[in-house]
Amino acid sequence: AHHFWLHYLYSQDDTFLREKAYPFIREFMRFYVGYLEKGEDGLYHLPWDLSPEYEGVDWDVTCSLALVRFLAEALLRCQDILGLSEPEAPVWREILDHLTPYPQDQTGLLVMRDTPLSHSHRHHSHLMPIHPLGLLNVEGSEEERSLIDRSINTWLRQGFGEWIGEVWPWASLIASRIQKGNMACM
């Protein structure tokens, strides 16, 4: 769904957006609409989920929350771009406005609720809000920059021990996204 959205952003092809990307993205969001649970705190949470290739199952996995945010934002933008008035749009807005924040602590973004990145990991999924989704960025608030800095510092402190081939380019892209050119070249 993200690649379809990026294709539209690059091409500005409204026909592609209307006929391919929008219906595709909408179907992913429909899954999450049915899966999210509203907690006693009034926020939407993702029950029993897992982060790719990370041990454990728990609520509010960071990469999944980021995907829900991305999907809702993209679908709401599609309403404006395509001049739509999708009956599901108010649900997407409600979810976006009341989605639980990313789990975090003094180490930065957590993998999931109560689960900090505790060791080197071969999948940078907890950093998806930074890259590839770009939902957190260094041009944002001081709070965002602090969260990014803490997350990156923890990620680097864990070392490269479990990294494999495809995560090195991903790490370079993350470094580029946060304007760390020298780190991107490593």
C-alpha positions as CSV (number, residue, x, y, z in Angstrom):
1,A,0.0,0.0,0.0
2,H,2.9,2.4,0.8
3,H,4.5,1.7,-2.5
4,F,1.3,2.4,-4.3
5,W,1.0,5.7,-2.5
6,L,4.7,6.6,-3.3
7,H,4.0,5.7,-7.0
8,Y,1.1,8.2,-7.0
9,L,3.1,10.9,-5.2
10,Y,5.8,10.5,-7.9
11,S,3.6,10.2,-10.9
12,Q,0.6,12.4,-9.8
13,D,-1.5,10.0,-11.9
14,D,-5.0,10.5,-10.6
15,T,-6.3,7.6,-12.7
16,F,-3.8,5.3,-11.0
17,L,-4.8,6.7,-7.6
18,R,-8.5,6.3,-8.2
19,E,-8.4,2.9,-9.9
20,K,-5.5,1.1,-8.3
21,A,-3.9,2.7,-5.2
22,Y,-7.0,4.0,-3.4
23,P,-9.0,0.7,-3.5
24,F,-5.8,-1.2,-2.5
25,I,-5.0,1.1,0.4
26,R,-8.7,1.1,1.5
27,E,-8.7,-2.7,1.8
28,F,-5.8,-2.7,4.2
29,M,-7.4,0.0,6.3
30,R,-10.6,-2.1,6.4
31,F,-8.7,-4.9,8.1
32,Y,-7.4,-2.5,10.7
33,V,-10.8,-0.9,11.3
34,G,-12.1,-4.4,12.2
35,Y,-9.0,-5.3,14.3
36,L,-8.5,-2.2,16.4
37,E,-10.0,-2.1,19.9
38,K,-11.0,1.1,21.7
39,G,-9.6,1.0,25.2
40,E,-10.9,2.4,28.5
41,D,-8.5,5.3,27.8
42,G,-10.6,6.3,24.8
43,L,-7.8,5.4,22.4
44,Y,-7.6,2.8,19.7
45,H,-5.2,0.0,20.3
46,L,-3.9,-3.0,18.3
47,P,-4.4,-6.2,20.2
48,W,-2.1,-9.2,20.0
49,D,0.3,-8.4,17.3
50,L,3.9,-9.1,16.6
51,S,6.8,-7.2,15.1
52,P,8.5,-8.8,12.1
53,E,11.1,-11.3,13.2
54,Y,11.1,-10.1,16.8
55,E,10.2,-12.5,19.7
56,G,7.0,-12.0,21.6
57,V,3.4,-11.0,21.0
58,D,1.8,-8.1,22.6
59,W,-0.4,-5.0,22.0
60,D,0.4,-1.9,20.2
61,V,3.3,-2.9,17.9
62,T,5.0,0.2,16.7
63,C,5.3,-0.7,13.1
64,S,1.6,-1.7,12.9
65,L,0.5,1.5,14.6
66,A,2.6,3.4,12.1
67,L,1.0,1.6,9.2
68,V,-2.5,2.4,10.6
69,R,-1.5,6.1,10.8
70,F,-0.1,6.0,7.3
71,L,-3.2,4.3,5.8
72,A,-5.6,6.7,7.5
73,E,-3.6,9.8,6.4
74,A,-3.3,8.6,2.8
75,L,-7.0,7.7,2.6
76,L,-8.1,11.0,4.0
77,R,-5.8,12.8,1.5
78,C,-7.3,10.8,-1.3
79,Q,-10.7,12.2,-0.4
80,D,-9.4,15.7,-1.2
81,I,-7.3,14.8,-4.2
82,L,-10.0,12.7,-5.9
83,G,-13.0,14.7,-4.6
84,L,-14.5,11.8,-2.8
85,S,-16.8,11.6,0.1
86,E,-16.2,8.0,1.2
87,P,-18.7,6.9,3.9
88,E,-15.9,5.3,5.8
89,A,-13.8,8.5,5.9
90,P,-15.3,9.7,9.3
91,V,-14.2,6.3,10.8
92,W,-10.7,6.8,9.4
93,R,-10.6,10.4,10.9
94,E,-11.8,9.1,14.3
95,I,-9.1,6.4,14.3
96,L,-6.4,8.8,13.3
97,D,-7.5,11.3,15.9
98,H,-7.7,8.7,18.7
99,L,-5.0,6.2,17.8
100,T,-2.7,5.4,20.8
101,P,0.7,7.0,20.6
102,Y,3.7,4.9,19.6
103,P,5.0,3.0,22.7
104,Q,8.1,4.7,23.9
105,D,10.3,5.2,26.9
106,Q,13.6,6.8,27.7
107,T,15.3,4.6,25.1
108,G,13.0,5.9,22.3
109,L,10.5,3.9,20.2
110,L,9.7,0.5,21.7
111,V,9.2,-2.5,19.5
112,M,5.7,-3.0,21.1
113,R,4.0,-2.1,24.4
114,D,6.5,-2.8,27.3
115,T,9.1,-4.1,24.9
116,P,12.2,-1.9,24.3
117,L,14.7,-2.9,21.7
118,S,16.9,-5.1,23.9
119,H,19.4,-6.5,21.4
120,S,20.6,-6.2,17.9
121,H,17.8,-7.1,15.5
122,R,17.8,-7.9,11.8
123,H,14.6,-6.0,11.1
124,H,14.3,-2.2,11.8
125,S,10.5,-2.4,12.0
126,H,10.2,-0.3,15.1
127,L,11.8,2.6,13.2
128,M,9.2,2.5,10.4
129,P,7.6,5.7,11.6
130,I,10.9,7.4,10.7
131,H,11.6,5.4,7.5
132,P,10.0,4.4,5.2
133,L,6.7,6.0,6.3
134,G,8.2,9.4,7.3
135,L,5.6,10.0,10.0
136,L,8.3,11.2,12.4
137,N,10.9,13.5,11.0
138,V,13.7,15.8,12.2
139,E,11.8,18.8,10.8
140,G,9.0,18.1,13.3
141,S,8.6,19.2,16.9
142,E,11.3,19.1,19.5
143,E,9.5,16.1,21.0
144,E,9.8,14.3,17.7
145,R,13.4,15.1,17.3
146,S,14.1,13.8,20.9
147,L,12.2,10.6,20.2
148,I,14.1,10.1,17.0
149,D,17.5,10.8,18.7
150,R,16.7,8.4,21.6
151,S,15.5,5.7,19.2
152,I,18.5,6.0,16.9
153,N,21.0,6.0,19.8
154,T,19.5,2.9,21.3
155,W,19.4,1.2,17.9
156,L,23.1,1.9,17.3
157,R,24.1,0.9,20.9
158,Q,22.6,-2.6,20.2
159,G,25.2,-3.0,17.4
160,F,25.1,-4.8,14.1
161,G,25.4,-8.4,15.3
162,E,22.1,-9.7,13.9
163,W,22.0,-7.4,10.8
164,I,21.8,-9.2,7.5
165,G,22.2,-8.0,3.9
166,E,19.0,-6.2,3.2
167,V,18.9,-4.2,6.4
168,W,22.1,-2.3,5.7
169,P,20.5,-0.3,2.8
170,W,17.5,0.3,5.1
171,A,19.8,1.6,7.8
172,S,21.4,3.9,5.3
173,L,18.0,5.2,4.3
174,I,17.0,5.8,7.9
175,A,20.2,7.7,8.4
176,S,19.5,9.8,5.3
177,R,16.0,10.5,6.4
178,I,17.3,11.9,9.7
179,Q,20.0,14.0,7.9
180,K,23.0,11.9,9.1
181,G,24.9,11.8,5.8
182,N,28.1,10.3,7.3
183,M,26.2,7.5,9.0
184,A,24.3,6.8,5.7
185,C,27.7,6.1,4.1
186,M,28.8,3.5,6.6
